[in-house]
Amino acid sequence: MWFKMEIHQILPTISPGDAIGNEVLLIREILKSWGYESEIFAQNIHESIDCANYYLEHKKRSSKNNVLIYHLSIGSEVSKYVMNAPDRKILLYHNITPPHFFYGINDNLALILGHGRNELKMLAEKTDVALGDSEYNRLELEENGYKETGVLPLLIDFSKYDMHNTKIIDKYDDNWTNILFVGRISPNKKQEDIIKCFYYYKAINPNSRLFLIGGFNGCERYYNYLENLINDLGIKDVYLLGMVDFADLIAYYMLADIFLCMSEHEGFNVPLIESMHFGVPIIAYNSTAIPYTMGEAGILVNRKCYPEIAEMINLIVTDENLRDKMIKKQNIRLNDFSYEKAMDRFKEQLNKVIHK
């Protein structure tokens, strides 16, 4: 009897505006365009996502003739289900933030992240191919006992980035300098260090703003700490914007003069690629996956000397020649993450499992 192969995806949580969720939806589109039956299964499904099914529904589609793609980024009972499923398996590893960042902020989340790191080790013998979305993640897979590994950068379809909120552009498109960071309000992202850099830059250039975009659900204590820090430093023009609509996000990228990242743990960092796309010069702290994502683009800093970083921001803003050189290098690096190249890599890795 002939069986038609199906390729499905499974993950703990799918929600809109999330980099992993966006990739899952994009992979589903790609697989369907290649003629495969392909569905999404998750334990937690945001109400706005109407194309995903509860993860245990996958049992009805599970088969040793099929492929199951597991997106791992946190501890979940989905891991146990994946281990026991008969399907051929691809692990897409988006990294798991070390629990210590959340001690005293969200101890329950720290516990779940710890479980996730244990599950990562346990899945090694159950996985046919394991892919990190950065070389940093791939190396971690090797350290945890995975034999067949590779790199598949997060798939980003920039044809979907052609919208923006004109009201935001009209409101902030002036002669002020706009500094941007996009990322969940979370202690590993180190928004407090961005605020401290801005404190010194504000003294150099009073006509400047800082936009911090990202939700803070589960990290309310850290969000309150940031609010208190801003008040204690007496800084004006810091905008904690929370989650924003996609059209609003594009507008803030279009307004930005600098993208400033002080994060101390990243598995990939999509906003770095988005900044390259919008021609925003990047300054980033040299940690975890960030140098792998940046390549030769942008400026990496090896220590958090806030006054020095403030002077660096000022140099980039005022030196048009330097700024142009940075944008040119970032555009070259951006080519490595083209949608076409990413699809080719995905097909190559998928074929390893299909023809195994």
C-alpha positions in Angstrom: 0.0 0.0 0.0 1.3 3.5 -0.9 1.2 6.2 1.8 1.2 9.9 1.1 3.6 11.6 3.4 2.3 14.4 5.7 4.5 17.0 7.3 3.1 18.6 10.5 4.4 21.1 13.0 4.0 21.0 16.8 4.9 23.5 19.5 3.9 24.5 23.0 2.4 27.9 22.2 1.4 29.8 19.1 0.5 33.5 19.2 0.5 36.4 16.7 3.4 38.7 16.4 5.8 36.1 17.9 8.9 35.3 15.7 8.4 31.5 16.2 4.7 31.7 15.5 5.3 33.7 12.4 7.8 31.1 11.2 5.4 28.3 11.9 2.7 29.9 9.8 5.2 30.6 7.0 6.5 27.0 7.0 2.9 25.8 6.8 2.4 27.9 3.7 5.6 26.6 2.1 4.8 22.9 2.8 1.3 23.3 1.4 2.7 25.0 -1.7 5.0 22.0 -2.1 1.9 19.7 -2.1 2.1 18.3 1.5 -0.7 17.9 3.9 0.5 20.2 6.7 -1.2 21.2 9.9 -0.2 23.1 13.1 -0.6 21.6 16.6 0.0 23.4 19.9 -0.8 23.1 23.5 -1.7 26.8 23.9 -3.3 28.6 20.9 -4.1 32.3 20.8 -7.7 33.0 20.0 -6.7 34.9 16.9 -5.0 31.9 15.4 -7.7 29.9 13.6 -5.5 27.4 11.7 -4.0 25.5 14.7 -5.2 22.4 16.5 -4.8 21.2 20.1 -1.6 19.2 20.2 -3.2 15.8 21.1 -5.2 16.0 17.9 -2.0 15.1 16.2 -2.5 11.5 17.2 -5.1 11.2 14.4 -2.4 12.2 11.8 0.6 10.5 13.5 2.4 7.9 11.5 5.9 6.5 11.0 5.5 7.5 7.3 5.0 11.2 8.3 7.4 13.9 9.5 6.8 15.9 12.7 8.6 19.3 13.1 8.9 20.3 16.7 9.7 23.9 17.6 11.4 23.9 21.0 11.9 27.1 23.0 10.5 26.3 26.5 9.6 23.3 28.7 6.3 21.7 27.9 4.3 18.4 28.1 4.5 18.6 24.3 8.0 17.3 24.5 6.9 14.0 26.1 4.3 13.6 23.4 6.9 14.2 20.6 9.3 11.7 22.2 6.7 9.0 22.0 5.3 9.8 18.5 6.2 7.3 15.8 6.8 10.0 13.2 10.2 10.9 11.8 11.2 14.0 13.7 12.9 17.3 13.0 13.7 19.5 15.9 13.9 23.3 15.3 15.7 24.7 18.3 15.0 28.3 19.1 17.1 28.2 22.3 15.8 28.1 25.8 16.6 31.1 28.0 18.7 30.1 31.1 16.4 30.0 34.1 18.6 32.2 36.3 17.5 35.3 34.5 14.0 34.9 35.9 14.8 34.1 39.6 12.8 36.6 41.7 11.0 37.9 38.6 9.0 34.8 37.6 10.0 31.7 39.5 7.4 29.5 37.8 8.8 30.5 34.4 12.3 29.7 35.6 11.1 26.3 36.6 9.5 25.7 33.2 12.7 26.8 31.4 14.7 24.4 33.5 12.4 21.6 32.5 12.9 22.7 28.8 16.6 22.3 29.1 16.2 18.8 30.5 13.8 17.9 27.7 16.3 19.2 25.1 18.8 16.5 26.3 16.1 13.8 26.4 15.0 14.5 22.8 18.5 13.9 21.4 18.0 10.2 20.9 14.5 10.6 19.5 15.3 13.2 16.8 16.4 12.5 13.2 17.6 15.9 12.4 18.1 18.9 14.8 18.4 22.4 13.4 19.3 25.5 15.3 18.2 28.9 13.9 21.8 30.1 14.6 25.2 28.5 14.8 25.1 29.3 18.5 22.0 27.1 18.8 23.5 24.4 16.6 26.6 24.2 18.9 24.3 23.8 21.9 22.5 21.0 20.1 25.9 19.2 19.7 26.7 19.7 23.3 23.5 18.0 24.2 24.2 14.9 22.2 22.5 15.6 18.9 24.4 13.8 16.0 22.7 15.2 12.9 22.6 19.0 13.2 22.4 22.0 10.9 21.5 25.7 10.8 18.2 27.0 9.6 17.8 30.8 10.2 14.3 31.9 11.1 12.3 32.3 7.9 11.2 35.9 7.3 9.1 37.0 4.4 9.8 40.7 4.0 7.1 41.0 1.3 4.7 41.2 4.2 6.6 44.3 5.6 5.1 46.8 3.2 2.5 48.3 5.6 3.0 51.1 8.2 0.9 53.4 10.4 1.2 56.8 8.9 -0.1 58.5 12.1 2.9 57.3 14.0 5.2 58.5 11.3 3.5 61.9 11.2 3.7 62.2 15.0 7.5 61.5 15.4 9.0 62.3 12.0 10.9 65.4 13.1 14.5 66.5 13.7 14.8 64.4 16.9 16.9 61.2 17.1 14.9 58.1 17.7 16.6 55.0 19.4 14.7 51.7 19.1 14.8 48.3 20.7 12.3 45.6 19.9 12.0 42.6 22.2 9.9 41.2 25.0 10.3 43.1 28.3 12.4 40.4 30.0 15.4 40.4 32.3 17.6 38.6 29.7 16.9 41.4 27.2 18.5 43.9 29.6 16.3 46.9 28.8 17.7 48.6 31.9 21.1 48.8 30.2 19.5 50.4 27.1 17.8 53.0 29.4 21.2 53.7 31.1 22.8 54.3 27.7 20.0 56.6 26.8 20.5 58.5 30.0 24.0 59.5 28.9 23.0 60.1 25.3 20.2 62.4 26.4 22.8 64.6 28.0 24.6 64.8 24.6 21.4 65.2 22.6 18.4 66.5 24.5 16.3 66.1 21.3 16.2 62.3 21.4 13.7 59.6 22.2 13.9 55.9 23.2 11.2 53.5 22.0 11.1 50.1 23.8 8.6 47.8 22.1 7.6 44.4 23.6 5.1 42.8 25.8 5.8 42.2 29.5 3.3 39.4 30.4 4.9 37.3 33.1 7.6 39.9 33.8 5.5 42.6 35.5 8.1 42.9 38.3 10.8 43.6 35.7 8.6 46.1 33.9 7.9 47.9 37.2 11.7 48.0 37.9 12.2 49.7 34.5 9.5 52.2 35.3 11.2 53.0 38.6 14.6 53.2 37.0 13.3 55.8 34.5 11.8 57.8 37.3 14.8 57.6 39.5 17.1 58.8 36.7 14.7 61.5 35.8 14.8 60.7 32.1 12.2 62.1 29.8 11.1 60.8 26.4 11.4 57.0 27.2 8.4 55.2 25.7 7.5 51.7 27.1 5.1 50.8 24.3 4.3 47.2 25.1 3.1 45.0 22.3 2.2 47.0 19.2 0.3 46.1 15.9 2.5 45.0 13.0 1.8 48.2 11.1 2.9 50.2 14.1 6.0 48.2 14.5 7.0 48.9 10.9 6.4 52.6 11.5 8.8 52.6 14.5 11.5 50.9 12.4 11.0 53.5 9.7 11.5 56.3 12.3 14.5 54.7 14.0 18.0 56.3 13.7 19.7 53.6 15.9 18.8 50.1 17.0 20.3 49.5 20.4 20.5 45.9 21.8 22.1 45.2 25.2 20.6 41.7 25.5 22.6 39.0 27.3 20.8 36.0 25.9 19.5 35.5 22.3 18.9 32.4 20.2 18.7 34.4 17.0 17.1 37.9 17.4 14.8 38.7 14.5 14.8 42.4 15.2 18.4 42.6 14.2 17.4 41.3 10.7 14.4 43.6 10.6 16.7 46.6 11.4 19.0 45.6 8.5 16.0 45.5 6.3 14.9 49.0 7.2 18.4 50.5 7.0 18.7 51.2 10.8 22.3 51.1 12.1 22.8 48.5 14.8 24.8 48.7 18.1 24.6 45.4 20.0 26.2 43.7 23.0 28.4 40.8 22.0 26.6 37.9 23.6 25.2 34.4 22.7 23.8 34.3 19.2 24.1 38.0 18.4 27.6 37.9 16.8 26.4 34.9 14.6 23.3 36.9 13.5 25.3 40.1 12.9 28.2 38.7 11.0 30.4 41.6 9.9 27.5 44.1 10.1 26.7 46.7 12.7 28.8 47.4 15.8 29.4 44.9 18.5 30.4 46.1 22.0 32.3 43.9 24.4 31.6 45.8 27.6 28.7 47.9 28.8 30.3 51.3 29.3 27.2 53.5 29.1 29.0 56.8 28.4 31.1 55.2 25.6 28.0 53.7 24.0 26.3 57.1 24.2 29.2 58.7 22.4 29.1 55.9 19.8 25.4 56.6 19.2 26.2 60.2 18.7 29.0 59.5 16.3 26.8 57.3 14.1 24.0 59.9 14.1 26.2 62.8 13.2 28.7 61.1 10.8 26.8 60.5 7.6 29.7 58.7 6.0 30.0 56.2 8.9 26.3 55.6 8.9 26.2 54.9 5.2 29.1 52.4 5.5 27.3 50.6 8.3 24.0 50.4 6.3 26.0 49.1 3.3 27.5 46.3 5.4 24.2 45.5 7.0 22.6 45.2 3.5 25.3 42.7 2.5 24.6 40.6 5.6 20.9 40.8 5.0 21.3 38.9 1.7 22.4 35.8 3.8 18.9 35.7 5.3 16.9 36.1 2.1 13.6 34.2 1.9 14.9 32.2 -1.1 18.1 31.1 0.6 16.2 30.1 3.7 13.7 28.1 1.7 16.5 26.2 -0.1 18.1 25.4 3.3 14.8 24.2 4.6 14.2 21.9 1.6 17.7 20.5 1.9 17.3 19.6 5.6 13.8 18.3 5.1 15.0 15.9 2.3 17.5 14.4 4.8 14.6 13.2 6.8 12.2 12.3 4.0 14.8 10.1 2.3 16.3 8.6 5.4 
